[in-house]
Structure formats: structure tokens, C-alpha cells
Amino acid sequence: MKTDILEMTFGIQTDLVTSTAVNFRPPSWPPPRDWPVVIDKDGSVLAYWGDSMWPLTPWADRPLILDFGDGEVPKRKGVKPIDPANADILRMIATWLIWGPYAARSVSTAYRKFRLVRAIVSLCSNNGISAATMMRFPKVFDKVKESLSPSDYNFIVSLFHSLYDARETLGFTIIDADGLRRLANTSPNHSPVQTPYIPPRIWLYQITRLRECLTDFLKHEEQIKACFQFCLDSYIKKNGTLEAALSPKKTSTTRSPFVSGLSYQSDFAGTFSEVATRFGISELLAKWVNGPQNQAELDSLSIYFSIVTIAGLAYICNFTLQRKEEVASLRANCLTWDEDETYGRVPIICGETTKTDPDSDARWIASPSVEVAIQALSAIAFMRMTCDQANPITRPNASDQANPYLYSSPTEPWSTGSGKTRAYHIRSPIRSIIEMIDQYVNLFDVEKLRITAEDLEIARRLTPNLPEKEFAIGKVWPLAWHQYRRTGAVNMFASGDISDSTMQHQMKHSSRLMPLYYGRNHSRLHLNQEVQATVVMAMYQAQVEIAKVVAATDRFLSPQAPERKEALAVNILSIKDVKDLIAMAKKGTIAFRENRLGGCMKAGNCEYGGIESVARCAGGDGYKPCNDVLYDRNKEPHVRAELRRVLEEIALLPAGQPRYNALIEEQRAMENYLDAISRH
């Protein structure tokens, strides 16, 4: 076992356990049986590590007990006894959940995780086997599904994935990678209540259009700010003060400085259309708001700000997998960077989670491309804050003024928005994507969102039970906020199968960083657990779909062992139904994981990576390529682009440094891949 005791500290948020407390950190691993684990406020020890029950009441302020099942007589209804050896396994897991590097921060989260693990350990005990050997007993493993409720599937797969990731610390494995894949693909949630997957063509169109909207704003940012300030100054001059201009009692015809009827006045600024032309933003407003045939109206700038805001929020959702309520609660300083030794600066979005459980940290891994969205939305938010500060109804506090919400409401004098008639902290709900497409008709071309036969085929392949009433050829794809989460997660692991090189480029940052940070606990940060569960579930579910493509086409090749692919083809080509493939996954006869060069057919865990490094896969370390690797021809553009990036970085590094040597091996591996696909 490899355990750094210094990394193990008490995680639950309570004043009862301080850094000097005897139960703050285990003295050894495994802990001694007489180590005090629960101590009340008076200093009395309520439980030692080896006890059959740990009362968590002092930390929870309500009766809550971890029952390991090896006491004399089970005292509670429905709690089955567990043999001593399995009870010790359960105790070690409980310790890891409460004191481990990713310890739960709330008692309720620790208890929920314990309850789910206990059900499976109890199953093993009742069948006379050790939980650490369950994968050797397929009949017992098949009963795991019966012990779980459908609502627990995503959570349980993520939980046992984290336990599998910690196997060196724990010293055992309960469910291995193959078992997790089988469990994920037999999830009852996989069929009846699956969120629609956005087809690649439609996903790529909407993400490209959203980014175009954001970059257009940033290109004209200085002109927009100047125009906005000019309009404010004009309103102040006309009304005396900005507060007077914001009064709900004024009318646009009597108080607006841009009414054509005021042209006789010597200080008339012109119509708003003329002002927009003067500041060089008339074509911008025509493109996104008015259309080329119409002049900019008085409220065009407010509408444009709202369009850019929605585009920015949707763009962030695509690359962070956040809920709409979560992205709507982000503030201007939400983007931070985690310095990683391997990948450099990794973007992290920090915000407010919609979950009340403090253990579900409001941090999300993002793609660096979200920076354009945050820059654009921040600029709008600070412009609108100028009006918010002058509005006696809005009343933003000092913290709001310094760090406004990215989801801003129209509060400028010329807008008709409701934001200026309520306090700043009262947030309006974010509307559906479809409603906003209907309102802001220039954001998307609905004809580009119409479903083609190919779109429907791909969507049904990943979501077989799409309702025909909504999803049919010729209908407009009903984009929805919640679709971004599943689509993003699937694209990270299945994009080599279902996307072109452009999508691969769009997803490249997320597809490399999210699996590491969410799926393999690469980061010491406490990240949003629900997104982690979605990412992990998608990772396992995607493997079955990818395996079909491996077998059915000549897209994949083995650099030295073609019989490896042929063996897989023999098993899969005769399969006609997805359900049969899932059954194969359940039996463990499908083994394929996508990596940066193609895929890995190793049945168990790969000790060399394949995500963060492909040096061993393709012989970049000077040895022959791995027997289990398959090269994907479709990844050639991505590999060439990655090779160029690596060569640029190598040129900047001193020879002989660890990073330099690692990149040289990466370079050789990618060159070996390119040589192999050119020869076959």
C-alpha cells in the first residue's frame, strides 16, 4: 500500500475536530484499532476505530450511526450482520471517505457514500466471500444491480470509480474498471430517462455561432463601451442625473435624448441609429439584433447585451457541464487557474452550486476557450453596474459592485427590462434555450438546427428512446440547457467516433483535462461531484459505442498485432443490437478505451496512461509499440496539431529537463503513429 499519512486529514466541516485533535489524522494506515475516531464536545471518546459502530451524532447534530455489522447482535431493523474481515474493509473505506485526500465535507455525504458501499460489502459477506475478491465471483457481482436503487446508479459508479482510483492507498479493489463499465452500461437510467445527446453537426453549429457572437463583441468592445457611455451622458444631460433618468416615471418620448422630434434643439445628439453609426456599431447591431433592413432602435443596445449574455452563458455551459442556474450565478471573477506540472495553467470555474450540500463544491473544470465568454459578459456586467449603482431600487452592495454577476439584467435608462425595478440580489430565472431562440431570431439560423437523417441516426445511437414527437427528420432540434452536460461528457470520450476534426479541436482541452481531474482524481481540488459522476458514467458508457466502430471499419489499425483487432471484430461484427453489446460489456468481453492516438484494448487498467501520455503506447520510449494499442486514422489532424504544439514547447525548454525529456518521448510516439498510418 502507498499511503501518505500527511495527506489524510479530517474533512467534515465541524468545530469539534481541529488540527490539534487526536482524531484529526490517522496515526498510521490502516489505523490501530484503539485510535479514537469520534470524540464529543466534552472530550469523551464515543468510538474507537475497531468498534462495530461509529456514532456521528456530534458532527451531524442528529442521530447518525455508521454500523459496520460485526457487533454481537444487529440492533436496527434492516441492518444485516457482516463478518469481521469484511467489516474491516468497510472500516478502511469509511476512514478514506472521512479522512482521505478527497474526504467528504459534510456528514450527510459521508453517510450516503458509506450506506451504498455497505450494501455491496454486506452482499459479499452474505455470499461468504471477501468484498476485495468480488470480481472473481461473477454471480455475486451480477447481484450488485439488485442491491441498488435506480436513482443511485450515477453516484455509485462515480463513488466506486474513486475507490478504484484509490486502490493503492486502500490496498484492495472492490469493483475494477471492467466491472464499472459493465455496471454503467446496465444502468436503468441508461435507457428510460436518458438526456438527449446533441448530434455533432448541430452541436458544432451552435458552439461556433455562440463563439462568433462573443468574439464579435470583443472586437468592438471599445466602440461599444464608448457608445454606452455616450448614451448615459446624454441621458444625464437630458434628465439632470442618472438616478432621474432611471426613474420608472419617465417616458421614452419625454426624457430620451434620441427622439427625432428634438432635432430642432442645438444639442440634439441625433437618433440612436445615427449614434450607433457614429460609434461604428450599426453593422454589429444589424447582424445580431435588427437585421440588415432595419435601423437600430432605442433599445437595440440593451437587446444586444442580452443576446451576448445568453450566448456567453450557453458557451460556458458547453465546456463546464454546469446547470443553467449554476452558470447564471457566476460572477466576473469566476475564472481561476490551477497550476499543473504537466498541463500548465488549467482553467477552473468557481461559483455557487445549486445544491445545498456543502460537499458538492462549486468548482468546475473548463476549457480555456471559456475565457472569451467571461471577458464579454464581465464587460457588459460592469457597464450595467454603472446604472445599478445609481438606482435606489437595485441597491447592489460593495461586493456586488466590485464583482457583479455575469448574468446581468437590463437596467440602463433606455431599456424596458425589469432589472431596474428590483433589488440586485433578487435574480430572475434563466429562460429555456428554445424561448430565447424564438425571441432573438438572429442568434441562430433555425434551418441549420433542423434534424437530418444522419443527425437522427447518431442521436438515437446514443439515446435510443428519443421521443418521435420532438425528434424527427425536418424538425428543429430542441436545444436545452440540460443537454449540454451529457453531450459534453460523451464528446470527451466518444468524439473520435462521432465527430469530425473540427469538433475534436473544440473538445481537445476538455477531453484531456476533465477525465484527469474528474475521472482520475488528478487534482487535489474538491470539484463538483455531480459533474464528476456524469463524466465518469459517460466514460464507461462510451466504450461500448466506440467498440462497434473499431470492429466495423478499417479506420483502426494495429502497429504490430493486427490479430488483436481481428479478434475484436469476430466478437462484435455479428452483433445486431445495442442490448446485445451491453450484454457483452456485462460479461467483460468488450475491452476498448479511447486515447489520443486511437484506443487501448487492454482488458484491465493501463499503468502507462494513454491520456496524459502516449509515449509507451506508440514506442516513444524507444521500445516497440504496445500490443494493446490501436491507431485511429481519423485522429491524424489532431495528432499533427498536437505534434506542432509539442515541438514549439520543446524549442523553449532547456535540454535535459524532465519536462523536455517527456516531450521528446511524446514527439517520437506521435511520429511513430503518423509513420504507421501512412504505411497501412
C-alpha positions in Angstrom: 0.0 0.0 0.0 1.2 3.5 -0.9 -0.2 5.9 1.7 1.0 9.4 2.7 -0.5 9.9 6.1 0.1 13.7 5.8 -2.5 13.8 3.0 -5.1 12.2 5.3 -6.9 14.8 7.4 -10.4 15.1 8.8 -12.6 16.6 6.0 -16.1 17.2 7.6 -16.8 20.8 8.4 -17.2 21.0 12.2 -15.7 22.9 15.1 -15.3 19.7 17.1 -12.2 18.5 15.2 -9.3 20.9 15.0 -5.8 20.3 13.6 -4.5 19.5 17.1 -7.3 17.0 17.8 -6.2 13.3 18.2 -8.8 12.3 15.6 -7.7 14.9 13.1 -5.4 12.5 11.3 -4.9 8.7 11.4 -1.7 7.8 13.2 -0.9 5.0 10.6 -2.5 3.1 7.8 -4.5 1.1 8.5 -5.3 2.9 11.7 -4.8 1.0 15.0 -8.0 -0.4 16.5 -7.7 1.7 19.6 -7.5 5.0 17.6 -10.3 7.4 18.8 -12.4 8.3 15.8 -15.4 10.1 17.4 -14.9 12.5 20.3 -17.7 14.7 21.7 -17.5 18.3 22.7 -16.6 17.3 26.3 -13.6 15.3 25.2 -15.2 11.9 25.8 -14.3 9.2 23.2 -17.6 7.8 21.7 -15.9 5.3 19.3 -12.6 3.8 18.5 -11.6 2.7 15.0 -12.1 -1.0 15.8 -15.6 -0.6 17.2 -18.6 -2.0 15.4 -20.4 1.3 15.4 -19.3 4.9 15.0 -21.9 7.4 16.3 -21.5 10.5 14.1 -24.1 12.5 16.1 -21.6 15.1 17.5 -20.8 16.1 13.9 -24.3 15.9 12.5 -26.4 17.4 15.3 -28.8 14.5 14.8 -28.7 10.7 15.5 -26.5 9.2 12.8 -24.5 5.9 13.1 -22.1 4.0 10.9 -22.8 0.4 11.6 -20.1 -2.0 10.4 -22.2 -5.1 11.1 -19.7 -7.1 13.2 -21.3 -6.3 16.6 -22.8 -9.0 18.7 -26.4 -8.5 17.6 -27.7 -6.1 14.9 -29.9 -3.6 16.9 -31.6 -1.9 14.0 -34.2 -3.2 11.6 -32.8 -4.0 8.1 -29.2 -3.9 9.2 -27.6 -7.2 8.3 -24.5 -8.6 10.1 -21.2 -8.5 8.3 -18.2 -10.9 9.0 -15.2 -9.3 10.8 -12.9 -9.4 7.7 -15.4 -7.5 5.5 -16.2 -5.2 8.4 -12.6 -4.2 8.5 -12.7 -3.5 4.7 -15.7 -1.3 5.3 -13.9 0.5 8.2 -11.0 1.3 5.9 -13.3 2.7 3.3 -15.2 4.7 5.9 -11.8 6.1 7.0 -10.9 7.0 3.5 -14.3 8.7 3.0 -13.9 10.8 6.1 -10.1 11.3 6.3 -8.8 10.6 2.8 -7.4 13.2 0.3 -10.9 13.7 -1.1 -12.8 13.5 2.2 -16.4 14.4 2.4 -17.1 17.8 3.7 -20.5 17.0 5.2 -21.7 14.2 7.4 -24.7 13.6 5.1 -22.4 13.0 2.1 -20.1 10.7 4.1 -23.1 8.7 5.4 -24.7 8.4 1.9 -21.5 7.0 0.5 -21.0 4.7 3.4 -24.5 3.3 3.0 -24.0 2.5 -0.6 -20.7 0.8 0.0 -22.1 -1.1 2.9 -24.9 -2.6 0.8 -22.3 -4.2 -1.5 -19.9 -5.3 1.3 -22.9 -6.8 3.0 -23.8 -8.6 -0.2 -20.3 -10.2 -0.3 -20.5 -11.1 3.3 -23.9 -12.8 2.9 -22.4 -14.8 0.0 -19.4 -16.0 2.0 -16.7 -14.0 0.0 -14.4 -11.1 0.7 -15.5 -7.8 -0.9 -11.9 -7.5 -2.1 -12.4 -10.6 -4.3 -15.9 -9.9 -5.6 -14.8 -9.5 -9.2 -13.7 -13.2 -9.2 -17.3 -14.2 -8.5 -19.5 -13.0 -11.5 -22.7 -14.4 -10.0 -22.2 -12.3 -6.9 -21.3 -9.3 -8.9 -24.5 -9.7 -11.0 -26.4 -9.3 -7.8 -25.0 -5.8 -7.2 -27.5 -4.3 -9.5 -30.3 -5.7 -7.4 -29.0 -4.0 -4.3 -29.0 -0.5 -5.8 -31.9 1.8 -6.4 -32.1 3.3 -10.0 -31.5 6.8 -8.6 -28.1 5.7 -7.1 -26.5 4.5 -10.3 -24.6 7.6 -11.4 -23.5 8.2 -7.9 -22.4 4.6 -7.2 -20.4 4.4 -10.4 -18.6 7.6 -9.5 -18.1 6.5 -5.9 -16.6 3.1 -6.8 -14.5 4.7 -9.5 -12.9 6.9 -6.9 -12.4 3.8 -4.7 -10.8 2.0 -7.6 -8.6 5.1 -8.2 -7.5 4.8 -4.5 -6.8 1.1 -4.7 -3.1 1.6 -3.9 -4.0 3.5 -0.7 -6.7 1.1 0.3 -4.8 -2.0 -0.6 -7.7 -3.7 -2.3 -10.2 -3.3 -5.2 -13.9 -4.0 -4.8 -15.1 -3.1 -8.4 -12.5 -2.9 -11.1 -12.5 -0.9 -14.3 -14.3 -3.7 -16.3 -16.8 -4.1 -13.5 -17.5 -0.3 -13.6 -18.0 -0.4 -17.3 -20.4 -3.3 -17.0 -22.3 -1.6 -14.2 -22.5 1.7 -16.1 -23.9 0.1 -19.3 -26.5 -1.8 -17.4 -27.8 1.3 -15.6 -31.6 1.5 -15.6 -31.1 5.2 -16.2 -29.3 4.5 -19.5 -32.5 3.6 -21.3 -35.7 5.0 -19.8 -34.7 8.6 -18.8 -31.6 9.4 -20.8 -31.0 13.0 -21.6 -30.8 13.7 -25.4 -27.4 13.8 -27.0 -27.0 16.7 -29.4 -25.7 15.4 -32.8 -22.2 16.6 -33.7 -23.3 18.8 -36.7 -25.9 20.7 -34.6 -23.5 20.9 -31.6 -20.7 22.2 -33.7 -23.0 24.8 -35.4 -24.4 26.2 -32.2 -21.0 26.4 -30.4 -19.4 28.1 -33.5 -22.3 30.6 -33.6 -22.1 31.3 -29.9 -18.3 31.9 -30.1 -18.8 34.2 -33.2 -21.3 36.3 -31.2 -18.8 36.6 -28.3 -15.8 37.4 -30.5 -17.8 40.0 -32.4 -18.5 41.7 -29.1 -14.8 41.7 -28.1 -13.7 43.0 -31.4 -16.0 46.0 -30.9 -15.6 46.3 -27.2 -14.1 49.7 -27.1 -16.7 51.2 -29.5 -19.5 49.6 -27.5 -18.2 51.0 -24.2 -17.8 54.4 -25.8 -21.3 54.3 -27.3 -22.8 53.1 -24.0 -21.1 55.9 -22.0 -22.2 58.5 -24.6 -25.8 57.3 -24.2 -25.6 57.5 -20.4 -24.0 61.0 -20.6 -26.8 62.1 -23.0 -29.5 60.8 -20.6 -27.8 62.5 -17.6 -27.7 65.8 -19.6 -31.3 65.5 -20.5 -32.6 64.4 -17.1 -30.2 66.1 -14.7 -28.9 62.9 -13.0 -28.6 59.3 -13.9 -30.9 58.5 -11.0 -33.6 60.7 -12.6 -33.0 59.1 -15.9 -33.6 55.7 -14.3 -36.9 56.7 -12.7 -39.8 54.4 -13.7 -42.0 57.5 -14.1 -40.2 58.9 -17.1 -41.3 58.1 -20.6 -39.1 57.4 -23.6 -40.6 60.2 -25.6 -40.3 63.0 -23.0 -37.0 62.0 -21.4 -35.0 60.3 -24.2 -32.3 62.5 -25.8 -32.5 60.5 -29.1 -36.1 61.3 -30.1 -36.2 62.7 -33.7 -38.7 65.3 -32.6 -35.9 67.0 -30.6 -33.8 67.6 -33.7 -34.6 71.4 -33.5 -32.5 71.6 -30.3 -28.9 72.8 -30.7 -27.6 70.0 -28.5 -29.6 67.2 -30.2 -27.3 64.1 -30.3 -29.1 62.5 -33.2 -31.3 59.4 -33.4 -29.9 56.3 -31.8 -29.4 54.8 -35.3 -27.2 57.8 -36.1 -25.3 57.4 -32.8 -24.7 53.7 -33.5 -23.3 54.6 -36.9 -21.1 57.3 -35.4 -19.6 54.8 -33.0 -19.1 52.1 -35.6 -21.5 49.5 -34.2 -24.5 49.9 -36.5 -23.5 46.8 -38.6 -22.9 44.8 -35.4 -26.4 45.6 -34.2 -27.9 44.9 -37.6 -26.2 41.4 -37.6 -27.3 40.3 -34.2 -30.4 42.4 -33.4 -32.2 44.3 -36.1 -31.4 42.6 -39.4 -29.8 44.3 -42.4 -33.1 46.0 -43.5 -33.9 47.8 -40.2 -32.3 50.7 -38.3 -31.2 50.4 -34.8 -33.9 51.3 -32.3 -33.6 52.9 -28.9 -33.4 49.6 -27.1 -31.2 47.8 -29.6 -28.1 48.1 -27.4 -30.0 46.5 -24.4 -31.3 43.7 -26.6 -27.8 43.2 -27.9 -26.3 43.0 -24.4 -28.9 40.3 -23.5 -28.1 38.3 -26.7 -24.4 38.3 -25.9 -25.1 37.4 -22.3 -27.2 34.4 -23.3 -24.5 33.4 -25.8 -21.8 33.6 -23.2 -23.8 31.6 -20.6 -24.6 28.9 -23.1 -20.9 28.8 -24.3 -19.7 28.3 -20.7 -22.3 25.5 -20.2 -21.0 23.7 -23.2 -17.5 23.4 -21.7 -18.2 23.2 -18.0 -21.3 21.0 -17.9 -23.0 23.3 -15.4 -26.7 23.6 -14.8 -28.3 26.8 -16.1 -28.9 28.0 -12.5 -25.2 27.5 -11.7 -23.9 29.3 -14.7 -26.4 32.1 -14.1 -24.9 32.6 -10.6 -21.3 33.1 -11.8 -19.6 36.4 -11.1 -16.9 38.4 -13.0 -14.0 36.8 -11.1 -15.2 33.2 -11.6 -12.3 32.1 -13.8 -9.2 30.9 -11.9 -6.2 28.9 -13.0 -4.7 25.8 -11.4 -1.0 25.4 -12.0 -0.4 21.9 -13.1 3.1 20.5 -13.5 2.1 18.5 -16.7 -0.5 20.7 -18.4 0.4 24.2 -17.2 -2.4 26.5 -16.4 -5.7 24.6 -16.1 -8.9 26.7 -16.1 -11.3 26.3 -13.1 -14.7 28.0 -12.9 -15.7 28.9 -9.3 -19.3 29.8 -8.5 -22.3 28.9 -6.5 -23.7 25.4 -6.7 -27.5 24.9 -6.7 -27.0 22.0 -4.3 -27.4 22.9 -0.6 -24.9 20.1 0.4 -21.6 22.0 1.1 -19.7 18.8 0.0 -20.7 19.5 -3.6 -18.0 22.1 -4.2 -18.9 24.8 -6.8 -15.8 24.3 -8.9 -15.8 23.1 -12.5 -13.1 22.2 -14.9 -13.4 24.3 -18.1 -11.8 24.7 -21.5 -9.5 27.7 -21.8 -11.9 28.9 -24.6 -14.5 30.0 -22.0 -12.3 33.0 -21.2 -13.8 34.9 -24.2 -17.3 34.4 -22.7 -16.2 35.6 -19.3 -14.5 38.6 -20.8 -17.5 39.6 -22.8 -20.0 39.1 -20.0 -17.9 40.9 -17.5 -17.7 43.9 -19.7 -21.5 44.0 -20.0 -21.9 43.4 -16.3 -19.6 46.3 -15.3 -21.3 48.6 -17.8 -24.7 47.8 -16.4 -23.4 48.1 -12.8 -22.9 51.8 -13.5 -26.7 52.1 -13.7 -27.3 49.6 -10.9 -25.3 51.8 -8.5 -27.4 54.9 -9.3 -30.7 53.0 -9.0 -32.2 53.3 -5.4 -34.2 50.2 -6.0 -31.4 47.9 -7.2 -29.1 48.7 -4.3 -26.0 46.5 -5.1 -23.7 46.2 -2.1 -19.9 46.9 -2.3 -19.1 43.3 -3.1 -21.6 43.3 -5.9 -20.2 46.4 -7.4 -16.7 45.0 -7.3 -17.7 41.6 -8.6 -21.0 41.6 -10.5 -23.0 38.7 -11.7 -22.2 37.7 -15.3 -25.9 37.1 -15.9 -26.9 40.8 -15.8 -30.4 42.3 -16.3 -31.2 45.3 -18.5 -31.0 48.3 -16.1 -29.9 51.1 -18.5 -32.3 54.1 -18.8 -33.4 53.2 -22.4 -34.2 49.6 -21.6 -37.6 48.2 -20.7 -36.1 45.4 -18.5 -37.4 44.6 -15.1 -33.9 44.5 -13.6 -34.1 48.2 -12.5 -37.3 47.6 -10.5 -36.0 45.1 -8.1 -33.1 44.6 -5.7 -29.8 43.3 -7.3 -29.7 40.2 -5.2 -33.1 39.0 -6.5 -32.2 37.1 -9.6 -34.5 36.4 -12.5 -34.7 32.8 -13.6 -32.8 32.0 -16.8 -35.2 31.0 -19.6 -35.0 28.0 -21.8 -32.8 28.0 -24.9 -35.8 27.5 -27.2 -37.6 30.6 -25.8 -34.5 32.7 -26.4 -34.0 31.3 -29.9 -37.6 32.4 -30.7 -37.0 35.8 -29.2 -33.5 36.5 -30.5 -34.0 35.4 -34.1 -30.6 36.4 -35.3 -28.6 34.3 -32.8 -29.2 31.0 -34.7 -30.4 30.1 -38.2 -33.1 27.6 -37.3 -32.7 26.0 -40.7 -29.2 24.9 -39.5 -30.8 23.3 -36.5 -33.2 21.1 -38.5 -32.7 17.4 -37.9 -31.2 15.4 -40.8 -31.3 11.6 -41.2 -27.7 11.4 -40.1 -28.3 13.6 -37.1 -31.2 11.4 -36.0 -29.2 8.2 -36.6 -26.3 9.4 -34.3 -28.7 10.8 -31.7 -30.6 7.6 -31.5 -27.4 5.5 -31.4 -26.6 7.3 -28.1 -30.2 7.9 -26.9 -32.3 5.0 -28.4 -35.6 6.2 -26.9 -35.8 9.7 -28.3 -39.5 10.8 -28.4 -40.5 10.8 -32.1 -42.9 13.7 -31.5 -40.0 16.1 -30.8 -37.1 14.4 -32.6 -37.8 13.7 -36.2 -36.2 14.5 -39.6 -37.0 18.1 -40.6 -37.9 19.3 -37.1 -35.8 21.9 -35.3 -33.6 20.3 -32.7 -35.0 21.4 -29.3 -31.8 22.7 -27.7 -31.9 22.7 -23.9 -29.5 23.6 -21.1 -29.5 20.1 -19.6 -28.4 18.6 -23.0 -25.1 20.4 -22.8 -24.0 18.4 -19.8 -24.5 14.9 -21.3 -23.3 16.0 -24.8 -20.1 17.5 -23.4 -19.4 14.4 -21.3 -20.0 12.0 -24.1 -18.0 14.0 -26.6 -15.0 13.8 -24.3 -14.9 10.0 -24.6 -16.6 9.3 -27.9 -15.6 12.2 -30.1 -13.2 10.1 -32.1 -16.2 8.1 -33.2 -18.9 10.7 -33.8 -17.2 13.9 -34.7 -15.0 15.5 -37.3 -11.7 17.1 -36.8 -13.3 20.5 -36.0 -15.2 19.1 -33.1 -12.1 17.3 -31.9 -10.3 20.6 -31.9 -13.2 22.2 -30.0 -13.2 19.5 -27.3 -9.4 18.9 -27.1 -8.9 20.8 -23.8 -12.0 19.3 -22.0 -11.4 15.8 -23.4 -7.9 15.8 -21.9 -8.3 17.7 -18.6 -11.8 16.6 -17.4 -11.0 12.9 -17.4 -7.8 13.6 -15.5 -9.4 16.0 -13.0 -12.8 14.3 -12.6 -12.2 10.7 -13.6 -8.8 10.0 -12.2 -8.6 12.4 -9.3 -5.6 14.1 -10.8 -6.3 17.3 -8.9 -6.3 17.8 -5.2 -9.2 20.3 -5.6 -12.6 19.4 -4.4 -14.6 19.6 -7.6 -18.3 19.5 -8.4 -19.3 15.9 -7.6 -22.4 15.7 -9.7 -20.5 16.7 -12.9 -17.8 14.2 -11.8 -20.5 11.5 -11.7 -21.7 12.4 -15.2 -18.2 12.4 -16.6 -17.3 9.0 -15.1 -20.6 7.5 -16.2 -20.1 8.8 -19.8 -16.6 7.5 -19.8 -17.7 3.9 -19.2 -20.9 4.1 -21.4 -18.9 5.4 -24.4 -16.7 2.4 -24.6 -19.4 0.1 -26.0 -20.3 2.5 -28.7 -16.7 3.0 -29.7 -16.0 -0.7 -29.8 -18.6 -1.1 -32.6 -16.7 1.3 -34.8 -13.4 -0.4 -34.1 -14.7 -3.6 -35.4 -16.9 -2.5 -38.3 -14.4 -0.3 -40.2 -10.8 -0.1 -41.4 -10.4 3.2 -39.5 -8.4 1.5 -36.8 -5.1 -0.4 -37.3 -2.6 -2.2 -35.0 1.0 -1.1 -35.5 2.3 -4.7 -34.9 -0.5 -7.0 -34.0 -3.4 -6.9 -36.5 -4.9 -10.1 -35.0 -5.8 -8.0 -31.9 -8.3 -6.0 -34.0 -9.5 -9.1 -35.8 -10.3 -10.8 -32.6 -12.5 -7.9 -31.5 -14.1 -7.9 -35.0 -15.1 -11.5 -34.7 -16.8 -10.8 -31.4 -18.6 -7.7 -32.5 -19.4 -7.7 -36.2 -22.1 -10.3 -35.8 -23.9 -8.3 -33.1 -27.0 -6.5 -34.4 -28.5 -4.9 -31.3 -27.2 -2.4 -28.7 -28.7 -4.6 -26.0 -26.5 -7.5 -27.1 -23.4 -5.2 -27.0 -24.4 -4.2 -23.4 -24.7 -7.8 -22.5 -21.2 -8.4 -23.9 -19.9 -5.5 -21.8 -21.6 -7.0 -18.8 -19.7 -10.2 -19.4 -16.5 -8.3 -19.8 -15.8 -9.4 -23.4 -15.5 -5.9 -24.8 -12.4 -4.0 -23.9 -11.7 -0.7 -25.6 -10.8 2.7 -24.2 -10.2 5.7 -26.4 -6.9 7.6 -26.2 -5.1 10.4 -28.0 -3.8 8.1 -30.8 -6.8 5.8 -31.1 -7.7 3.3 -28.5 -6.5 0.7 -26.0 -7.7 -2.9 -25.9 -6.2 -3.8 -22.6 -8.8 -5.5 -20.5 -7.6 -4.2 -17.2 -6.1 -0.9 -16.0 -3.2 0.6 -18.0 -0.3 1.7 -15.8 1.1 3.9 -18.6 -1.8 6.3 -19.0 -2.7 6.9 -22.7 -4.5 10.2 -21.8 -1.8 12.3 -20.3 1.0 10.4 -22.2 1.1 8.2 -25.3 4.9 7.7 -25.2 4.6 4.0 -24.2 1.6 3.4 -26.5 3.5 4.1 -29.7 7.0 3.3 -28.7 8.1 6.8 -28.0 10.3 5.5 -25.1 12.5 3.5 -27.5 10.7 0.2 -27.2 8.1 -1.4 -29.6 4.6 -0.1 -29.6 2.2 -1.6 -27.1 0.4 -4.8 -28.2 -2.9 -3.4 -27.0 -2.9 -0.1 -28.9 -5.0 0.6 -32.0 -4.3 3.7 -34.1 -7.3 5.7 -35.4 -6.7 7.2 -38.8 -9.3 9.9 -38.1 -7.1 11.3 -35.4 -4.4 12.3 -37.8 -5.3 16.1 -38.0 -5.4 16.2 -34.2 -2.1 14.4 -33.7 -0.4 16.6 -36.3 -1.7 19.7 -34.5 -0.6 18.3 -31.1 2.9 17.4 -32.6 3.3 21.0 -33.7 2.4 22.3 -30.2 4.9 19.8 -28.6 7.7 20.9 -31.0 7.1 24.5 -30.1 7.3 23.8 -26.4 10.4 21.7 -26.8 12.1 24.6 -28.5 11.5 26.7 -25.4 12.8 24.3 -22.9 16.4 23.6 -21.8 17.6 20.1 -22.9 17.8 17.5 -20.2 15.0 18.8 -18.0 12.3 16.2 -17.0 9.6 18.1 -19.0 11.9 18.3 -22.0 12.7 14.5 -21.9 9.0 13.7 -21.5 8.1 15.8 -24.6 10.8 14.2 -26.7 9.2 10.8 -26.0 5.8 12.2 -26.9 7.2 13.6 -30.1 8.7 10.2 -31.1 5.4 8.4 -30.3 3.3 10.8 -32.5 5.9 10.5 -35.3 5.6 6.6 -35.0 1.8 6.9 -35.2 2.0 9.1 -38.3 4.5 6.8 -40.0 2.3 3.7 -39.2 -0.9 5.1 -40.7 1.0 6.4 -43.8 2.3 2.8 -44.4 -1.0 1.0 -44.0 
